[in-house]
């Protein structure tokens, strides 16, 4: 038992029960002046909310002595006459700390490690770390939003930094050429009116930044780096587009070389003033009338994603059981104002390192001879000739192979 007094010099009995300090008569306790304090208004609200004095057992240990300590200077009696002897300032500090920390301790069976964990992770979000080689790649799932289940589509806000976007654009802008499509019968790359953008392929792991982005894609998708094609950087100018299509293959030639493209990661390298949305006409998710107001007419035909620099769109062309998903039908709407830069990473069911480029001594681009004449074989050997792990685009023009091989 413990005795405290209020302003009217009335004794108030308190008792410790199961670790709690219970005010036996809280009516007397609340006769004290509540003006100029922070604790008493709290007790007053608790009193109004809890009509029965039995419920006052929920007050934590320290509340009643704290009230005494705060009002000791108003008491008529001497503090020496009380059985409660403690320096009021020290006890006030201790009680305030206890009251602030008590709710945190109550919410966890292991509170102290939780407090340390929260402090260490403050401002860093929830991270998934994946070891690739000797480095660690971090993915923040709190930035990922699921857009649709048919197709399975997700957007990662801020996947690329502004510096990474600019770097990819600078690597590609001097080597752009007309984009091609795969012929549905022969599998050959051909020009088409359906796709009017310009673009070029980077070399896998071309530099530290490209390699880091590819590792981050693997960590996010949980699909191996080896299963990804080299990244393609694309530019869409005014009026340019890519009509709706599937990313999975429909020809036997490409099907025999590593299987379907299982997933696509589309990274937006620039903002677009108007148009340029990625649209899924067959998506089971439809946009609201409010959302459609901000989109072009093309994007209103289905579910659409507006380009935003740094964001990445992941969608799967196959169901979880490996069958093709017709709802993955998608396209790039015409750019109406401004220009659109993007980078695409196609990911196969099997390793793509040995399937995407013919080993024959050929030039992949019609511009190879012109590039070679200006010294690009020496200036940019990774792209023109390749490496021991990757074939170049202009090996024939750079005399890096023999046509009789």
C-alpha positions in Angstrom: 0.0 0.0 0.0 1.1 3.6 -0.6 -0.5 6.9 0.4 -0.5 10.1 -1.6 -2.3 13.4 -0.9 -4.2 15.8 -3.1 -4.6 19.6 -2.8 -7.2 19.3 -0.1 -4.8 17.3 1.9 -6.9 14.2 1.6 -5.2 10.8 1.7 -5.5 8.6 -1.3 -4.7 4.9 -0.9 -2.9 3.1 -3.7 -2.1 -0.5 -4.1 0.2 -2.6 -6.4 -1.8 -5.3 -8.1 -0.1 -7.5 -10.7 2.4 -4.9 -11.6 -0.1 -2.0 -11.7 -0.6 0.9 -9.3 -4.3 1.2 -8.5 -5.8 4.4 -7.2 -8.3 3.1 -4.7 -10.4 6.3 -4.8 -9.8 8.1 -8.0 -12.6 10.6 -7.3 -10.4 12.2 -4.6 -7.4 12.0 -6.9 -9.2 14.1 -9.6 -10.1 16.8 -7.1 -6.6 18.2 -7.7 -6.3 21.2 -10.0 -6.1 20.0 -13.6 -5.0 23.3 -15.0 -1.4 23.7 -16.0 -0.7 20.0 -16.1 -0.5 17.4 -18.8 -1.1 14.2 -16.8 -4.3 15.2 -15.0 -6.3 16.0 -18.2 -5.4 12.6 -19.3 -6.7 11.1 -16.1 -9.8 13.2 -16.4 -10.6 11.8 -19.9 -10.0 8.3 -18.6 -12.4 9.0 -15.7 -15.1 10.1 -18.1 -14.6 7.1 -20.3 -14.3 4.6 -17.6 -17.2 5.0 -15.1 -16.2 2.2 -12.8 -13.2 2.5 -10.4 -12.4 -1.1 -11.1 -11.3 -0.2 -14.7 -8.8 2.3 -13.3 -6.5 -0.7 -12.8 -5.5 -0.1 -16.4 -3.5 3.0 -15.4 0.2 2.1 -15.6 2.4 2.0 -12.6 3.7 5.5 -11.9 0.6 7.6 -12.8 -0.6 8.1 -9.2 2.9 8.9 -7.8 3.5 11.2 -10.8 0.4 13.3 -10.0 1.7 13.6 -6.4 5.1 14.7 -7.7 3.7 17.3 -10.1 1.6 18.9 -7.3 3.9 18.5 -4.4 4.5 22.3 -4.4 0.8 22.9 -3.8 0.4 20.5 -0.9 -0.3 22.1 2.4 1.4 19.4 4.3 5.1 18.9 4.4 6.6 16.3 2.2 8.4 14.9 5.2 5.1 13.9 6.7 4.3 11.6 3.7 5.6 8.1 3.5 6.4 8.7 -0.2 10.0 10.1 -0.2 11.5 10.7 -3.6 13.1 13.6 -5.5 10.2 15.0 -7.5 12.2 16.0 -10.5 13.9 12.6 -10.9 10.6 10.8 -10.4 8.9 13.0 -12.9 11.5 12.3 -15.6 11.3 8.5 -14.8 7.5 8.5 -15.0 7.3 10.4 -18.2 9.8 8.0 -19.9 7.8 5.1 -18.6 4.5 6.4 -19.9 6.0 7.1 -23.3 7.7 3.7 -23.7 4.9 1.6 -22.0 2.7 1.2 -25.1 5.6 0.0 -27.2 6.5 -2.7 -24.7 2.9 -3.8 -24.5 2.6 -4.4 -28.3 5.4 -7.0 -28.5 6.5 -10.0 -26.6 10.1 -9.1 -27.4 10.0 -5.3 -27.2 13.6 -4.3 -27.0 14.8 -6.0 -30.2 11.8 -4.5 -31.9 12.7 -1.0 -30.8 16.3 -1.4 -32.0 15.1 -2.8 -35.3 12.8 0.1 -35.9 15.5 2.6 -35.2 18.0 0.8 -37.5 15.6 0.6 -40.4 14.2 4.1 -39.9 13.7 5.8 -43.4 15.1 2.8 -45.3 11.8 1.0 -46.1 11.4 -2.8 -46.4 14.3 -4.2 -48.3 14.8 -7.5 -50.1 18.5 -8.2 -50.5 19.9 -10.6 -53.2 23.5 -11.6 -53.6 24.8 -11.5 -57.2 28.4 -12.4 -57.4 30.2 -10.4 -54.8 27.7 -7.6 -54.5 24.3 -7.2 -52.8 21.2 -5.9 -54.7 18.4 -4.3 -52.7 14.8 -4.2 -53.8 12.1 -2.2 -51.9 8.8 -4.1 -52.2 6.9 -1.1 -50.6 7.4 0.7 -54.0 5.7 -2.1 -55.9 2.0 -2.0 -56.7 0.0 -4.8 -58.4 -2.0 -3.3 -61.3 -3.7 -6.4 -62.5 -4.0 -10.2 -62.0 -5.0 -10.8 -65.7 -2.4 -10.2 -66.9 -0.1 -10.3 -63.9 1.2 -6.7 -64.0 3.1 -4.7 -61.5 4.7 -1.2 -61.4 7.8 -0.3 -59.4 7.9 3.4 -58.6 11.4 4.9 -58.9 13.1 1.7 -60.1 15.7 3.7 -62.0 17.4 6.9 -60.9 17.4 10.0 -63.1 21.2 9.4 -63.6 20.5 5.8 -64.8 17.8 6.9 -67.2 20.1 9.6 -68.7 23.0 7.0 -69.0 20.9 4.5 -71.0 19.7 7.3 -73.3 23.2 8.5 -73.9 24.4 4.9 -74.7 21.7 4.5 -77.4 20.9 7.9 -78.9 23.7 7.8 -81.6 23.0 4.2 -82.7 19.3 4.2 -83.1 17.7 2.5 -86.1 14.3 1.4 -87.2 12.7 -1.1 -84.8 11.9 -4.6 -86.1 9.4 -7.3 -85.3 9.6 -11.1 -85.4 7.9 -12.7 -88.4 5.2 -15.1 -87.1 6.2 -17.8 -89.6 9.9 -17.5 -90.2 10.9 -15.9 -87.0 13.1 -13.4 -88.9 13.3 -9.8 -87.8 11.5 -7.6 -90.3 10.2 -4.0 -90.5 6.5 -3.4 -89.9 4.1 -0.5 -90.0 2.8 -1.7 -86.6 6.1 -0.6 -85.0 7.4 2.8 -85.9 9.9 3.5 -83.1 13.7 3.5 -83.4 16.0 1.7 -81.0 19.1 -0.4 -80.4 20.3 -3.3 -78.2 22.9 -2.8 -75.5 25.4 -5.5 -74.7 24.6 -7.5 -71.5 26.7 -6.2 -68.7 28.0 -3.5 -71.1 29.2 -1.4 -68.1 28.8 -1.2 -64.4 25.5 0.7 -64.5 23.9 -1.6 -67.1 25.0 -4.7 -65.1 23.6 -3.2 -62.0 20.2 -2.6 -63.6 20.1 -6.2 -65.0 20.9 -7.6 -61.5 18.2 -5.5 -60.0 15.7 -6.8 -62.6 16.7 -10.4 -61.7 16.2 -9.6 -58.0 12.8 -8.1 -58.5 11.4 -10.7 -60.9 13.2 -13.7 -59.2 14.3 -14.7 -62.7 18.0 -15.4 -63.5 20.1 -12.8 -65.3 21.1 -15.4 -67.9 17.4 -15.8 -69.0 17.2 -12.1 -70.0 17.9 -10.8 -73.5 20.1 -7.7 -73.9 18.3 -4.6 -73.0 16.7 -2.7 -75.9 16.5 1.1 -75.6 13.7 2.7 -77.7 12.7 6.2 -78.7 9.2 7.2 -79.8 8.8 10.5 -81.4 5.6 12.4 -82.3 3.1 10.0 -83.8 5.3 6.9 -83.3 3.7 3.8 -81.7 3.7 0.0 -81.4 0.3 -1.6 -82.1 -1.0 -4.2 -79.6 0.9 -7.5 -79.8 2.1 -10.4 -77.7 5.6 -10.8 -76.4 5.5 -14.6 -76.4 6.6 -16.2 -79.7 4.2 -17.7 -82.2 6.8 -19.1 -84.7 8.6 -22.5 -84.4 12.0 -21.0 -85.0 12.1 -18.8 -81.9 10.2 -21.3 -79.8 13.0 -23.8 -80.4 15.6 -21.3 -79.2 15.0 -21.0 -75.5 11.2 -21.1 -75.4 8.7 -18.3 -74.8 9.4 -14.9 -73.4 7.9 -15.4 -70.0 8.1 -11.8 -68.7 8.8 -8.3 -69.8 10.2 -5.4 -67.8 9.5 -2.0 -69.4 11.5 0.9 -67.9 10.4 4.4 -68.6 13.4 6.7 -69.2 11.5 10.0 -69.7 8.2 11.7 -69.0 5.8 12.1 -71.9 3.7 15.3 -72.1 0.8 13.5 -73.8 0.3 10.0 -75.2 2.8 7.2 -75.2 0.9 5.1 -72.6 1.4 1.3 -72.4 -2.1 -0.2 -72.9 -3.5 -3.6 -72.3 -6.7 -3.9 -74.3 -7.6 -7.4 -73.0 -7.0 -6.7 -69.4 -9.7 -7.7 -67.0 -9.1 -4.5 -65.0 -10.7 -1.3 -66.4 -10.0 2.3 -65.7 -12.4 4.6 -64.0 -13.9 7.6 -65.7 -11.6 9.9 -63.6 -8.5 8.0 -64.6 -9.4 8.1 -68.3 -9.5 11.9 -68.3 -5.7 12.0 -68.0 -5.1 9.6 -70.9 -5.1 9.7 -74.6 -7.9 8.1 -76.7 -5.7 5.1 -77.5 -5.1 4.4 -73.8 -8.9 4.4 -73.0 -9.3 1.2 -74.9 -8.2 -0.9 -71.9 -6.0 -0.7 -68.8 -3.2 1.8 -69.4 0.0 2.9 -67.6 1.2 6.4 -68.1 5.0 6.8 -68.6 6.9 8.3 -65.7 10.7 8.6 -65.7 12.3 6.0 -63.4 9.2 3.8 -63.1 9.3 0.2 -64.3 6.4 -2.0 -65.5 6.6 -5.8 -65.1 4.1 -8.1 -66.8 4.0 -11.8 -67.5 3.2 -13.2 -70.9 2.6 -16.7 -69.5 0.3 -18.0 -66.8 1.9 -19.6 -63.8 1.4 -23.1 -65.4 3.4 -22.0 -68.5 0.6 -21.5 -70.9 0.3 -18.3 -72.9 -1.8 -15.5 -71.4 -4.1 -13.7 -74.0 -4.7 -10.9 -71.5 -1.0 -9.9 -71.9 -1.8 -8.4 -75.3 -0.3 -4.9 -75.1 0.9 -1.9 -77.1 2.5 1.5 -77.0 0.1 4.4 -77.8 1.2 7.1 -80.2 3.2 10.0 -78.7 1.1 13.1 -79.1 3.3 15.7 -77.5 7.0 15.3 -76.5 9.0 12.1 -76.9 9.2 8.8 -75.1 12.3 7.0 -74.2 12.1 3.5 -72.7 14.3 0.4 -72.1 12.9 -3.1 -72.5 14.2 -6.3 -70.9 12.6 -9.6 -72.3 13.1 -12.6 -70.1 12.9 -16.2 -71.4 11.9 -19.5 -69.9 15.5 -20.8 -70.5 18.9 -19.1 -70.7 18.9 -16.5 -73.4 22.7 -16.0 -73.5 23.2 -18.4 -76.4 19.9 -18.2 -78.3 19.3 -14.6 -79.3 22.2 -14.0 -81.7 23.3 -16.0 -84.7 26.9 -17.3 -84.4 27.4 -16.8 -88.2 29.8 -14.1 -89.4 27.2 -11.5 -90.2 26.3 -7.9 -89.5 23.1 -7.5 -87.5 22.6 -3.8 -88.5 22.5 -2.4 -92.0 24.6 0.6 -90.7 27.5 -1.6 -89.6 29.7 -0.8 -92.6 29.2 2.9 -92.1 30.0 2.7 -88.4 33.1 0.6 -89.1 34.4 3.2 -91.6 34.2 5.9 -88.9 36.3 3.9 -86.4 33.5 2.5 -84.2 35.2 -1.0 -84.2 37.9 0.6 -82.0 35.9 3.2 -80.2 33.0 0.8 -79.2 34.4 -2.7 -79.5 31.8 -4.1 -77.0 28.9 -3.2 -79.3 30.6 -3.7 -82.6 32.7 -6.9 -82.0 31.5 -8.3 -78.7 33.3 -10.3 -76.1 34.0 -13.9 -75.2 30.6 -14.0 -73.6 28.6 -11.9 -76.1 28.5 -11.6 -79.9 28.8 -8.2 -81.3 26.5 -6.5 -83.9 29.0 -5.8 -86.6 31.6 -8.6 -86.5 31.7 -8.9 -90.3 32.4 -5.2 -91.0 35.0 -5.2 -88.2 36.7 -8.3 -89.7 36.3 -10.0 -86.3 35.2 -13.3 -87.9 35.5 -15.3 -91.1 32.5 -15.9 -93.3 34.0 -19.4 -94.1 33.9 -20.4 -90.5 
